Amino acid sequence: MNKLLYWAAICFPVLSWAADDRVDIARFSRSDLSGWQSKAFAGETRYSLQNKDGRTALRADSNAAASGLYREVSIDLGKTPILNWTWQAGNILAGADERTRAGDDYTMRVYVVFSGGLLFWRTRAINYVWSNSQPVDSSWLNAFTNNARMIAVESGPARLNHWVSEKRDVRADFKRLFGEEPGRVDAVAIMTDTDNTRTTATGWYGDIWFTKK
């Protein structure tokens, strides 16, 4: 099964930890994995909570494997459109062209999924990735499906082994990439995968949350 199309099957969102101006999706810094579920596609990436540079984070180790963690949510982007997260990449997949099926692997990626419900062909996904070589803020079609778009939030080795904080306006990104207003966000997923390139990757994911603009 395609790694991206799987998330289309998530049609029963649940609420996350919410306040008026903040919705917490991942609280890894508190050693909290509640609500997160796993899905393997080709072998299994190992995910485990670990102290990294004085903070608790989710470590991902992939060796020619692809599996992810996802959390069903219900996010109104009209209220909280800004996705925030922290991450740290231990390496990039040098030489891999992510725009091709043979190179469609990433040390770090965060999915935002908009379910089409029963109209599964209308499911859309934005992948925020740590690219191997594509320019920061560039975007491209996923190599396996037109329903997913990739955005390079980081690129190359310059900031490897450093904690990096990210912030994206998901509503604006969706409108730019798909040419229409988004519906509610139905799931958020993370995945470190190396099954196509047959390589290895290690990265750490920090907390993930939505906020007001």
DOVEXBA-429176 format. One line per field, with one value per residue: residue number from 1; residue in three letters; chain; x, y negated, z of N, C-alpha, C in turn. Coordinates in steps of 0.001 Angstrom, whole numbers, plus 500000, padded with zeros to 6 digits. Each point is the difference from the previous one (the first is absolute). Example, Ala and Ser with C-alpha at 12.3 -4.5 7.8 and 13.67 -1.06 7.14 Angstrom:
BEGIN
num <- c(1, 2)
residuo <- c(ALA, SER)
cadena <- c(A, A)
n.px <- c(513190, 499650)
n.py <- c(505690, 498950)
n.pz <- c(507800, 499280)
ca.px <- c(499110, 500820)
ca.py <- c(498810, 498810)
ca.pz <- c(500000, 500060)
c.px <- c(500900, 499230)
c.py <- c(498800, 498910)
c.pz <- c(500000, 500730)
//
This chain:
BEGIN
num <- c(1, 2, 3, 4, 5, 6, 7, 8, 9, 10, 11, 12, 13, 14, 15, 16, 17, 18, 19, 20, 21, 22, 23, 24, 25, 26, 27, 28, 29, 30, 31, 32, 33, 34, 35, 36, 37, 38, 39, 40, 41, 42, 43, 44, 45, 46, 47, 48, 49, 50, 51, 52, 53, 54, 55, 56, 57, 58, 59, 60, 61, 62, 63, 64, 65, 66, 67, 68, 69, 70, 71, 72, 73, 74, 75, 76, 77, 78, 79, 80, 81, 82, 83, 84, 85, 86, 87, 88, 89, 90, 91, 92, 93, 94, 95, 96, 97, 98, 99, 100, 101, 102, 103, 104, 105, 106, 107, 108, 109, 110, 111, 112, 113, 114, 115, 116, 117, 118, 119, 120, 121, 122, 123, 124, 125, 126, 127, 128, 129, 130, 131, 132, 133, 134, 135, 136, 137, 138, 139, 140, 141, 142, 143, 144, 145, 146, 147, 148, 149, 150, 151, 152, 153, 154, 155, 156, 157, 158, 159, 160, 161, 162, 163, 164, 165, 166, 167, 168, 169, 170, 171, 172, 173, 174, 175, 176, 177, 178, 179, 180, 181, 182, 183, 184, 185, 186, 187, 188, 189, 190, 191, 192, 193, 194, 195, 196, 197, 198, 199, 200, 201, 202, 203, 204, 205, 206, 207, 208, 209, 210, 211, 212, 213)
residuo <- c(MET, ASN, LYS, LEU, LEU, TYR, TRP, ALA, ALA, ILE, CYS, PHE, PRO, VAL, LEU, SER, TRP, ALA, ALA, ASP, ASP, ARG, VAL, ASP, ILE, ALA, ARG, PHE, SER, ARG, SER, ASP, LEU, SER, GLY, TRP, GLN, SER, LYS, ALA, PHE, ALA, GLY, GLU, THR, ARG, TYR, SER, LEU, GLN, ASN, LYS, ASP, GLY, ARG, THR, ALA, LEU, ARG, ALA, ASP, SER, ASN, ALA, ALA, ALA, SER, GLY, LEU, TYR, ARG, GLU, VAL, SER, ILE, ASP, LEU, GLY, LYS, THR, PRO, ILE, LEU, ASN, TRP, THR, TRP, GLN, ALA, GLY, ASN, ILE, LEU, ALA, GLY, ALA, ASP, GLU, ARG, THR, ARG, ALA, GLY, ASP, ASP, TYR, THR, MET, ARG, VAL, TYR, VAL, VAL, PHE, SER, GLY, GLY, LEU, LEU, PHE, TRP, ARG, THR, ARG, ALA, ILE, ASN, TYR, VAL, TRP, SER, ASN, SER, GLN, PRO, VAL, ASP, SER, SER, TRP, LEU, ASN, ALA, PHE, THR, ASN, ASN, ALA, ARG, MET, ILE, ALA, VAL, GLU, SER, GLY, PRO, ALA, ARG, LEU, ASN, HIS, TRP, VAL, SER, GLU, LYS, ARG, ASP, VAL, ARG, ALA, ASP, PHE, LYS, ARG, LEU, PHE, GLY, GLU, GLU, PRO, GLY, ARG, VAL, ASP, ALA, VAL, ALA, ILE, MET, THR, ASP, THR, ASP, ASN, THR, ARG, THR, THR, ALA, THR, GLY, TRP, TYR, GLY, ASP, ILE, TRP, PHE, THR, LYS, LYS)
cadena <- c(A, A, A, A, A, A, A, A, A, A, A, A, A, A, A, A, A, A, A, A, A, A, A, A, A, A, A, A, A, A, A, A, A, A, A, A, A, A, A, A, A, A, A, A, A, A, A, A, A, A, A, A, A, A, A, A, A, A, A, A, A, A, A, A, A, A, A, A, A, A, A, A, A, A, A, A, A, A, A, A, A, A, A, A, A, A, A, A, A, A, A, A, A, A, A, A, A, A, A, A, A, A, A, A, A, A, A, A, A, A, A, A, A, A, A, A, A, A, A, A, A, A, A, A, A, A, A, A, A, A, A, A, A, A, A, A, A, A, A, A, A, A, A, A, A, A, A, A, A, A, A, A, A, A, A, A, A, A, A, A, A, A, A, A, A, A, A, A, A, A, A, A, A, A, A, A, A, A, A, A, A, A, A, A, A, A, A, A, A, A, A, A, A, A, A, A, A, A, A, A, A, A, A, A, A, A, A, A, A, A, A, A, A)
n.px <- c(500844, 499593, 501192, 499655, 499586, 500849, 500549, 499642, 500409, 500628, 498833, 500605, 500117, 500954, 499564, 500826, 501111, 498965, 500377, 499607, 501288, 499894, 500403, 500266, 500910, 501255, 500040, 500888, 500093, 498747, 500710, 499205, 499643, 499168, 499173, 501290, 499818, 500372, 500713, 500222, 500914, 501250, 499902, 500774, 499700, 501077, 498920, 500711, 499445, 500695, 500922, 499768, 501250, 499694, 499420, 498779, 500352, 499378, 500801, 500449, 500050, 500440, 499866, 499947, 499360, 498692, 499917, 498771, 499858, 498734, 499394, 498837, 499641, 499580, 500620, 499444, 500428, 498715, 500190, 500578, 500405, 500670, 500744, 500274, 501301, 500655, 501180, 500666, 500693, 500249, 499275, 500477, 499157, 501292, 499765, 499064, 499270, 499499, 500266, 500781, 499416, 501100, 499729, 498775, 501071, 499802, 501036, 499362, 498784, 499210, 499023, 499242, 498969, 499397, 499196, 499797, 500142, 498731, 500234, 500521, 499534, 499241, 500523, 500457, 501267, 500454, 501157, 500287, 501036, 500948, 500143, 500362, 499298, 498678, 499844, 500355, 498818, 500774, 499194, 499501, 499526, 499285, 501026, 499143, 499660, 499069, 499486, 501297, 500307, 501220, 500367, 501086, 499897, 500773, 501278, 500531, 501322, 499721, 498768, 500708, 499443, 499022, 499483, 498975, 499545, 498828, 499520, 498811, 499548, 499404, 499134, 500976, 500734, 498894, 499623, 501267, 500007, 498786, 500168, 499801, 498900, 500768, 499704, 499435, 500998, 500181, 501254, 500900, 501026, 500861, 501049, 500873, 500284, 500458, 498745, 499796, 500704, 499404, 499751, 500710, 499179, 500401, 498914, 499720, 498815, 499823, 499505, 498701, 499640, 498697, 500136, 499482, 499557)
n.py <- c(501198, 499031, 499483, 499249, 500896, 500637, 498798, 500288, 501123, 498933, 500484, 500317, 498688, 499802, 499458, 498972, 499861, 499307, 498814, 498789, 499855, 501227, 500835, 500725, 500352, 499621, 500733, 500200, 498674, 500434, 500629, 499226, 501269, 499518, 500835, 500309, 500265, 501244, 499826, 501269, 499581, 499878, 501056, 499800, 498722, 499921, 499840, 499127, 499794, 498871, 499894, 498855, 499728, 500807, 500527, 500352, 500893, 500077, 501010, 499807, 501316, 499737, 501274, 499386, 499131, 500231, 499318, 499668, 498869, 500197, 498833, 500585, 498948, 498851, 499415, 498944, 499976, 499781, 500878, 501131, 499106, 499621, 500777, 500395, 500150, 500930, 500002, 501133, 499739, 501293, 500143, 499780, 500250, 499792, 499248, 500041, 500241, 499203, 499411, 501032, 501048, 500102, 498695, 500516, 499566, 499943, 499328, 498888, 500324, 498953, 500888, 499302, 500703, 499804, 500678, 500799, 500638, 500181, 498736, 501224, 499926, 499396, 501033, 499050, 499835, 499287, 500175, 499674, 499807, 500764, 499162, 500862, 499446, 500147, 498863, 499324, 500431, 500845, 500278, 501226, 500623, 500717, 500829, 500260, 498770, 499571, 500823, 500149, 498979, 499807, 499581, 499465, 500385, 501075, 499748, 501176, 500028, 498773, 500445, 500995, 500892, 499188, 499622, 500215, 498771, 500547, 499227, 500569, 499140, 501011, 499132, 499110, 500950, 500423, 498767, 499804, 501142, 499863, 498688, 500411, 499655, 500206, 501267, 500759, 499824, 501185, 499758, 500258, 500128, 500860, 499880, 500862, 499895, 501220, 500397, 498846, 499252, 500839, 498889, 499221, 499738, 498918, 499812, 498793, 500349, 498680, 499095, 500232, 498795, 499714, 498803, 498941, 499308)
n.pz <- c(500000, 499234, 500341, 498943, 499106, 500816, 500109, 498747, 500596, 500456, 500403, 501146, 499784, 500920, 501127, 499825, 500719, 500414, 499605, 500377, 500363, 500533, 499047, 501070, 499108, 500207, 501119, 499054, 500189, 500079, 499076, 499278, 499843, 500896, 499396, 500101, 498707, 499790, 498890, 499707, 499136, 500432, 500785, 501055, 499915, 500766, 500754, 500702, 501179, 499901, 500956, 499395, 500318, 501013, 498932, 500359, 499091, 498846, 500275, 498763, 499852, 498768, 499690, 498827, 500763, 500135, 501115, 500326, 500668, 500343, 500015, 500245, 499272, 500466, 498982, 500540, 498746, 500067, 500993, 499648, 499100, 501085, 499246, 501231, 499832, 500685, 499403, 499920, 498904, 500059, 498895, 498792, 499028, 500103, 498937, 500945, 498929, 500949, 498872, 500215, 499479, 499286, 500026, 499994, 500653, 501320, 500455, 499623, 500434, 499847, 500086, 499188, 500504, 498831, 500787, 498947, 501181, 499674, 499712, 500144, 498764, 500898, 500617, 500780, 499705, 501014, 499384, 501235, 499181, 500502, 498999, 499080, 498998, 500148, 499335, 501084, 500388, 499327, 498999, 500120, 498928, 500848, 500063, 501002, 500411, 499166, 500919, 499867, 500762, 499544, 501190, 499450, 501260, 499960, 499745, 499656, 500130, 499596, 500250, 499479, 500832, 499577, 501153, 499182, 500191, 499691, 499043, 499738, 499079, 500600, 500471, 500167, 500580, 500610, 500240, 500339, 500670, 500549, 500182, 501257, 500651, 501055, 500230, 500915, 500836, 499437, 499659, 500913, 499161, 500492, 499204, 500437, 498699, 499746, 499777, 499375, 500839, 500889, 500690, 500832, 501012, 500673, 500721, 500490, 500482, 500051, 500831, 499783, 499517, 500033, 499389, 500600, 498984)
ca.px <- c(499156, 500777, 500214, 499173, 498585, 499494, 499397, 498651, 499060, 499715, 498770, 499304, 500883, 499704, 500515, 501300, 500032, 499679, 499634, 499421, 500967, 501036, 499580, 501174, 499902, 501001, 500645, 501103, 500860, 499432, 499977, 498593, 499713, 498587, 499312, 500801, 499910, 501064, 499675, 501204, 499847, 501066, 500842, 499563, 500851, 499906, 499706, 500130, 500260, 501398, 500529, 500893, 500444, 499314, 498545, 499436, 499531, 499734, 501064, 499622, 501104, 499497, 500998, 499291, 498665, 499047, 498802, 499742, 499058, 498998, 499025, 498757, 499701, 498980, 500554, 499371, 501063, 499513, 500307, 501415, 500594, 501466, 500605, 501304, 500659, 501454, 500591, 501449, 500401, 501359, 500645, 499130, 500189, 500774, 499898, 498632, 499134, 498682, 498944, 499828, 499563, 501180, 500586, 498933, 500292, 500363, 500405, 498959, 498835, 498777, 498831, 498702, 499087, 498635, 499297, 498845, 498905, 499633, 500584, 501416, 500853, 500154, 500926, 501197, 501025, 501209, 501169, 501082, 501132, 501408, 500404, 501413, 500656, 499088, 500078, 499046, 498699, 499549, 498973, 499900, 499054, 500527, 500322, 499050, 498602, 499771, 499241, 500918, 501015, 501162, 500608, 501295, 500091, 501450, 500658, 501440, 500638, 500503, 499460, 499943, 500414, 499563, 498561, 499472, 498579, 499314, 498668, 499405, 498584, 499490, 498900, 500580, 500707, 499014, 499412, 501019, 500350, 498850, 499132, 498679, 500000, 500039, 499050, 500652, 501098, 499491, 501081, 501388, 500850, 501435, 500624, 501382, 499932, 501162, 499763, 500268, 501432, 500751, 501028, 499662, 499753, 499671, 499535, 499257, 498829, 499548, 498558, 499267, 498777, 499395, 499680, 499374, 500915)
ca.py <- c(498802, 498768, 499423, 498823, 500298, 500633, 499053, 499718, 500872, 499463, 499241, 499869, 499185, 499766, 498717, 499938, 499107, 498725, 498762, 499085, 499535, 501008, 501400, 500871, 501251, 500902, 499515, 500936, 499471, 500475, 501474, 500317, 500575, 500363, 499633, 500286, 501367, 500304, 500672, 500428, 500168, 500894, 500058, 499071, 498999, 500107, 498748, 500148, 498776, 499959, 498697, 499492, 498633, 499481, 499999, 501266, 499930, 501290, 500372, 500878, 500676, 500766, 500736, 500557, 500285, 498893, 500035, 498685, 499833, 499006, 499662, 499460, 498711, 499207, 498657, 498951, 499080, 498639, 499554, 500259, 500425, 500043, 501229, 499785, 501207, 499997, 501265, 500033, 501069, 500486, 500128, 499957, 501131, 499361, 500587, 500424, 498996, 500247, 499811, 501270, 501102, 500647, 499139, 499453, 500287, 498799, 500166, 499390, 499442, 499810, 499960, 499465, 500734, 499515, 501176, 499832, 500827, 501055, 499615, 500166, 499439, 498575, 499804, 499227, 500012, 499178, 500575, 499079, 500927, 499579, 500465, 500277, 499011, 499016, 498707, 499749, 499451, 500533, 501040, 500891, 501104, 501266, 500883, 501102, 499572, 498568, 499466, 499549, 499026, 499961, 498685, 500071, 499035, 499934, 500665, 500195, 500355, 498853, 499923, 501323, 500151, 498849, 499850, 498944, 499716, 499710, 499395, 499920, 499679, 501147, 499545, 499305, 500988, 500811, 499179, 499804, 501258, 500688, 499042, 499937, 499943, 501322, 500362, 500227, 500972, 501222, 500792, 499573, 501183, 499825, 501203, 500066, 501191, 500230, 501280, 499907, 499780, 501073, 499329, 499874, 498629, 499794, 498657, 499818, 499136, 499355, 499785, 499513, 499354, 498955, 498757, 498939, 499256)
ca.pz <- c(500000, 499932, 501321, 500183, 499866, 501212, 500921, 499518, 500681, 501323, 499807, 501263, 500839, 501402, 500442, 500640, 501148, 499359, 500684, 499011, 499020, 499785, 499986, 500071, 499254, 500565, 501209, 500225, 501057, 501264, 499883, 499765, 498684, 499937, 498767, 498816, 499495, 499040, 498747, 499279, 498560, 499532, 501178, 501038, 500624, 501457, 500682, 501447, 500750, 500406, 500362, 498968, 500284, 501165, 499854, 499551, 498617, 499375, 499083, 498893, 499331, 498856, 499216, 498840, 500514, 499971, 500829, 500563, 501094, 499661, 501032, 499480, 500621, 499315, 500116, 499202, 499596, 500122, 501355, 500325, 498728, 500034, 500503, 500618, 500463, 500061, 499576, 499809, 499083, 500191, 498689, 498832, 499093, 498939, 498665, 499685, 499395, 500586, 499002, 499294, 500865, 500574, 501017, 500852, 501401, 500744, 501395, 500822, 499320, 500768, 499123, 500406, 499143, 499875, 499511, 499139, 500506, 499057, 498711, 500338, 498946, 500254, 501106, 499674, 501044, 499876, 500669, 500322, 500026, 500007, 498678, 499763, 499149, 499408, 500696, 501069, 499609, 498717, 500121, 498848, 500118, 500469, 498873, 499888, 499896, 499797, 501125, 501049, 499619, 500876, 500205, 500661, 501090, 500162, 498876, 500062, 501266, 500760, 501360, 500609, 501400, 500778, 500103, 499131, 500207, 498745, 500081, 498661, 499883, 499239, 499142, 498846, 499184, 499288, 498934, 498960, 499349, 499417, 499335, 500607, 501459, 500614, 501036, 501278, 500072, 500616, 500594, 499883, 500041, 499828, 499460, 499536, 499144, 499132, 499307, 498564, 499766, 500676, 500780, 501413, 500435, 501406, 500295, 501242, 499897, 501216, 500095, 498825, 500442, 499164, 500704, 499221, 499129)
c.px <- c(500879, 500066, 499096, 498517, 499438, 499269, 498599, 498958, 499614, 498793, 499252, 500850, 499512, 500628, 501381, 499888, 499843, 499764, 499478, 500985, 501113, 499380, 501252, 499739, 500946, 500635, 501130, 500911, 499519, 499923, 498592, 499801, 498525, 499374, 500758, 499910, 501060, 499431, 501288, 499674, 501021, 501027, 499513, 501115, 499787, 499804, 500063, 500273, 501406, 500362, 501025, 500320, 499198, 498497, 499544, 499413, 499740, 501091, 499457, 501262, 499436, 501161, 499269, 498568, 499117, 498820, 499853, 499108, 499007, 499065, 498792, 499639, 498818, 500361, 499284, 501069, 499540, 500323, 501487, 500712, 501504, 500486, 501409, 500600, 501510, 500497, 501502, 500334, 501448, 500767, 498976, 500311, 500689, 499856, 498606, 499209, 498574, 498858, 499735, 499556, 501187, 500602, 499014, 500155, 500465, 500451, 498928, 498851, 498806, 498853, 498865, 498986, 498595, 499185, 498837, 498798, 499709, 500532, 501518, 500919, 500201, 500915, 501242, 500993, 501113, 501093, 501042, 501247, 501330, 500605, 501500, 500672, 499075, 500038, 498928, 498793, 499582, 498990, 499949, 498958, 500686, 500167, 498958, 498554, 499909, 499253, 500884, 501030, 501099, 500519, 501311, 500073, 501464, 500626, 501488, 500539, 500330, 499526, 499813, 500496, 499788, 498475, 499556, 498504, 499380, 498620, 499470, 498527, 499377, 498872, 500534, 500737, 499024, 499403, 500985, 500247, 498830, 498987, 498601, 500139, 500047, 498789, 500748, 501184, 499502, 501076, 501321, 500852, 501460, 500559, 501439, 500107, 501160, 499820, 500324, 501486, 500871, 501166, 499598, 499828, 499658, 499584, 499213, 498872, 499664, 498487, 499431, 498710, 499531, 499711, 499240, 501050, 500559)
c.py <- c(498752, 499335, 498802, 500322, 500668, 499003, 499613, 500828, 499475, 499090, 499753, 499199, 499902, 498676, 500142, 499129, 498577, 498886, 499072, 499648, 501001, 501391, 500854, 501309, 501043, 499341, 500970, 499533, 500421, 501533, 500518, 500474, 500356, 499475, 500299, 501484, 500213, 500678, 500315, 500206, 500977, 500102, 498976, 499053, 500098, 498602, 500221, 498646, 500045, 498584, 499581, 498547, 499380, 499909, 501386, 499821, 501409, 500290, 500964, 500557, 500877, 500624, 500727, 500368, 498771, 500324, 498654, 500074, 498921, 499788, 499375, 498741, 499370, 498535, 499051, 498967, 498549, 499407, 500142, 500523, 500242, 501293, 499690, 501353, 499777, 501367, 499856, 501197, 500393, 500141, 499713, 501202, 499474, 500750, 500416, 498820, 500285, 499863, 501262, 501087, 500680, 499185, 499448, 500463, 498723, 500366, 499468, 499574, 499964, 499859, 499219, 500549, 499412, 501125, 499618, 500784, 501138, 499704, 500054, 499385, 498498, 499723, 499260, 500091, 499029, 500686, 498912, 500844, 499276, 500594, 500293, 498853, 498950, 498690, 499864, 499243, 500403, 501110, 500817, 501066, 501211, 500945, 501083, 499554, 498490, 499365, 499502, 499049, 499997, 498565, 500195, 498893, 499779, 500731, 500133, 500183, 498833, 499989, 501369, 499940, 498737, 500029, 498787, 499868, 499556, 499411, 499857, 499640, 501064, 499582, 499321, 500963, 500835, 499224, 499796, 501278, 500639, 499056, 499920, 499900, 501424, 500241, 500118, 500953, 501211, 500869, 499270, 501247, 499600, 501290, 499726, 501280, 500056, 501253, 499939, 499868, 501071, 499435, 500020, 498530, 499994, 498552, 499973, 499009, 499432, 499818, 499404, 499381, 498978, 498781, 499051, 499274, 498790)
c.pz <- c(500000, 501363, 500250, 499967, 501235, 500879, 499547, 500716, 501374, 499888, 501299, 500977, 501431, 500388, 500616, 501243, 499489, 501015, 498919, 498894, 499710, 500042, 499961, 499265, 500572, 501212, 500374, 501139, 501379, 500027, 499765, 498567, 499844, 498711, 498727, 499646, 498934, 498759, 499263, 498528, 499438, 501119, 501016, 500414, 501506, 500600, 501505, 500639, 500573, 500433, 498952, 500307, 501140, 499893, 499551, 498605, 499487, 498982, 498937, 499352, 498896, 499242, 498880, 500375, 499881, 500898, 500662, 501215, 499600, 501183, 499343, 500783, 499289, 500200, 499045, 499663, 499971, 501367, 500327, 498749, 500052, 500648, 500495, 500376, 500090, 499545, 499868, 499120, 500265, 498709, 498910, 499131, 498741, 498684, 499602, 499435, 500456, 499000, 499187, 500975, 500675, 501134, 501005, 501455, 500690, 501410, 500931, 499100, 500948, 499010, 500652, 499004, 500076, 499380, 499103, 500480, 499045, 498600, 500138, 498951, 500180, 501189, 499515, 501158, 499639, 500797, 500195, 500256, 500186, 498735, 499945, 499246, 499399, 500788, 501076, 499457, 498589, 500241, 498723, 500268, 500608, 498817, 499778, 499817, 499829, 501162, 501133, 499421, 501053, 500102, 500758, 501043, 500382, 498826, 500261, 501410, 500930, 501451, 500636, 501434, 500829, 500096, 499172, 500269, 498683, 500276, 498578, 500114, 499090, 499068, 498749, 499087, 499184, 498829, 498852, 499210, 499251, 499367, 500552, 501510, 500574, 500893, 501317, 499829, 500776, 500623, 499811, 500161, 499887, 499416, 499581, 499197, 499029, 499146, 498514, 499690, 500621, 500793, 501473, 500346, 501476, 500202, 501289, 499767, 501377, 499973, 498713, 500504, 498970, 500868, 499083, 499178, 500728)
//
